Amino acid sequence: MTSDPTAYDRAHAAMEAAPENEALRLAVYDRLADAELFVLLEREPDAEDDIVPQVFETEEGDFVLAFDTEERLASFSDEPVPYVALPGRVIAQVLAGEGVGLGVNLGVADSAMLLPPEALEWLSHTLTHAPQASAGRPVAFAGPGLSPAVLALLLPAFQAKFEQLAGLATEAVLGGVTYDDGRHGHVLAFLGAPEPARAGIAKAMGEALLFSGLEAGELDVTFLDAEDPAARELLDKGLVLPLPERVEEEVQELKLTAPGMDPAKPPILR
């Protein structure tokens, strides 16, 4: 059994402590989408890379089982079992519409949970949301005009996504913005982010807003160079949010990608 609680564990515990809190419930879905989950298979993948999840029949319906650590998967079974590691968002997309639910950490952790088929369909649909490009030109920046209650919902959602984006930007700043057409709003600016990483960062921040629990949230995400006057103004007036640094991992022997791990070739559900 894993000794340290996972991000999903912490979110689940917070939800259990305040079950009426919608934002905490949404945070559980967000952590599951970002987590790498280990899914039990019916058999080892064949030569065609077909992956067949093992389906368990229960009084509440049919469920595929997944665990958020390899240790928990091993604790579930007394003998070696075939499995595949996939992001939670991929699993939701594969199972959506199949009439099959997802059981997470069943029998091995306090964070055990059953997600019915309709929950997976909702999650899959929510994750397809893509940010919309805007052509507005900022003319002034200010501090974020958000209430403490709104910040209490928004900042934890941001921080959870920042953990997935370690090393992709040097700083993040939240501030108020006025555009040349007179529109007022809020902006989250990332400094030092390379061009190839920007679309992924924007999508991650869009998901953070969707899963924050704010019913009608709108936020512009922009990318600035540190030398840009706008960046200096935002750093002076806005709320600087800490970004984690990338942790260098030891170089390991290159191995072939396991079946189902390639996002361009999602597993085939049968």
C-alpha positions, -999 to 999 in steps of 0.1 A, spaced: 0 0 0 13 34 -8 25 54 22 19 89 10 -16 101 0 -20 108 -37 -35 140 -51 -67 120 -57 -66 108 -21 -64 143 -8 -93 155 -30 -115 126 -20 -108 131 17 -118 168 14 -150 159 -4 -159 133 22 -154 159 50 -178 183 33 -201 163 10 -224 193 4 -195 213 -12 -199 211 -50 -164 225 -57 -147 198 -37 -167 171 -56 -156 186 -89 -120 186 -77 -122 148 -73 -131 145 -110 -103 169 -119 -77 149 -100 -89 116 -116 -87 131 -151 -51 141 -145 -40 109 -127 -23 79 -142 -46 50 -134 -37 13 -136 -66 -6 -152 -72 -43 -147 -74 -62 -180 -91 -94 -190 -59 -107 -206 -26 -95 -219 -29 -72 -249 -26 -92 -282 -5 -84 -312 -30 -59 -325 -27 -38 -294 -63 -45 -285 -69 -39 -248 -98 -56 -231 -106 -42 -196 -119 -68 -171 -155 -60 -163 -169 -68 -129 -207 -74 -125 -222 -59 -93 -257 -51 -80 -251 -15 -91 -240 -24 -126 -209 -33 -145 -176 -17 -136 -140 -16 -148 -115 -14 -119 -86 11 -118 -61 21 -91 -41 52 -88 -8 34 -78 7 1 -88 10 -8 -51 -27 -6 -47 -34 -27 -78 -10 -53 -64 -28 -52 -30 -61 -59 -47 -49 -92 -62 -29 -120 -46 -13 -129 -79 1 -111 -110 -27 -97 -132 -25 -80 -166 -30 -43 -165 -24 -11 -185 -15 24 -172 -36 52 -188 -45 88 -179 -79 91 -162 -91 113 -190 -84 87 -216 -102 60 -196 -133 83 -193 -133 89 -230 -130 52 -238 -157 40 -214 -181 69 -221 -212 56 -239 -204 19 -232 -227 16 -202 -198 6 -180 -188 25 -148 -154 29 -132 -144 16 -97 -114 34 -82 -92 19 -55 -119 -5 -44 -110 -25 -13 -75 -10 -10 -79 26 1 -102 50 19 -105 69 -14 -125 40 -30 -153 53 -52 -177 40 -79 -183 63 -109 -215 52 -127 -216 54 -166 -234 87 -166 -206 102 -145 -180 91 -170 -200 105 -199 -202 138 -181 -165 138 -174 -156 129 -210 -179 156 -223 -165 182 -199 -129 174 -209 -136 181 -246 -140 218 -238 -114 239 -256 -105 275 -249 -116 301 -274 -91 325 -289 -96 362 -282 -82 392 -302 -88 419 -275 -59 443 -268 -52 450 -232 -47 487 -223 -44 486 -185 -38 460 -157 -48 460 -121 -49 437 -91 -75 409 -93 -109 422 -83 -121 389 -70 -137 382 -36 -120 360 -10 -147 334 -16 -140 333 -54 -102 331 -48 -107 303 -23 -123 283 -52 -100 294 -80 -65 292 -65 -66 255 -54 -78 246 -88 -49 265 -104 -24 250 -81 -35 215 -89 -29 221 -126 4 239 -119 17 206 -106 12 191 -140 30 220 -157 62 221 -137 90 238 -156 69 250 -185 68 287 -174 88 309 -150 59 328 -134 22 331 -134 3 363 -125 -34 368 -119 -47 403 -124 -75 425 -136 -75 437 -172 -91 465 -193 -93 460 -231 -93 486 -258 -131 481 -264 -138 490 -228 -144 455 -216 -131 446 -181 -122 411 -170 -94 390 -154 -63 376 -170 -39 348 -160 -5 356 -176 23 330 -179 58 343 -183 86 324 -201 64 297 -216 77 283 -249 54 284 -279 48 246 -281 36 245 -245 11 273 -246 -19 255 -261 -16 228 -234 -13 254 -206 -43 272 -219 -64 241 -219 -52 231 -185 -62 265 -171 -96 262 -188 -102 229 -171 -92 244 -138 -119 271 -142 -145 245 -152 -137 223 -122 -133 252 -97 -170 252 -89 -176 287 -102 -209 287 -120 -201 315 -144 -164 319 -146 -145 336 -174 -108 341 -175 -84 351 -202 -51 332 -204 -22 350 -220 16 345 -225 42 373 -221 79 377 -223 95 388 -191 108 419 -208 74 429 -220 61 462 -203 28 444 -197 45 417 -178 63 442 -156 30 460 -149 12 427 -141 40 416 -118 37 450 -100 -1 450 -96 -12 414 -99 -12 384 -77 19 363 -84 12 326 -81 41 302 -74 50 277 -101 68 244 -93 101 238 -108 107 208 -130 123 179 -111 150 162 -131 146 125 -132 173 99 -137 177 88 -173 164 52 -177 167 27 -204 143 35 -233 115 10 -236 88 5 -262 56 21 -255 31 -3 -239 -1 -10 -258 -27 17 -250 -2 43 -238 0 61 -271 -26 90 -270 -29 87 -308 -39 50 -305 -65 48 -277 -73 13 -264 -101 -6 -281 -129 -15 -257 -147 -48 -263 
